[in-house]
Amino acid sequence: MRGESDFVAYAEARVARLRQRAYLLCHDWHLAQDLTQITLARLYASWRRITKVENIDAYAAKVMVRAFLDHKRRKSSGEIVTDSVPEQVDASTPDLRLTLLEALRQLAPRERAIVVLRYWEDHSVDAVAEMLDTTPGVVKTQSMRALSRLRTLLGTDMAALVD
């Protein structure tokens, strides 16, 4: 049986990775910190019961994605939808990462979650489907749509980066 010291060791080892995942999902460091805290709090609350879970990291990812999607569903989430595309940047400039993150931010929350888990963190289709509590077919379809939208947002000069 896992004890509190095991949880503390797990949390200390994973907090930076959890915060990075949260930031990729929400593109806001303050909300990323909140999502990380929510994830750790929920893990702690069920720590003794999750001893049967083979992969605690996958469980933590599932908890975080659900917390993120719950936040986005609330009307108070404050996301502002725009119809403008970010400025196009030459792929050789150091702003490439910022441009990619901005395009990622413009995806719908569930699409963003799929892209982050599938392509940024390199999880399998089945693992992403399990984390999001959906079918592999839905993950494949939504990832194709999300990648197509990213190509549109990035324009022809940078669309090769998504391929």
RADA-V174010 format. One record per helix or strand of 3 or more residues. SS is the DSSP state (H for helix, E for strand). FROM is the first residue (numbers start at 1). TO is the last residue. If there is no record, write none. Layout:
SS:FROM:TO
SS:FROM:TO
This chain:
H:4:26
H:29:45
H:49:52
H:56:73
H:75:77
H:96:105
H:109:120
H:125:132
H:136:161
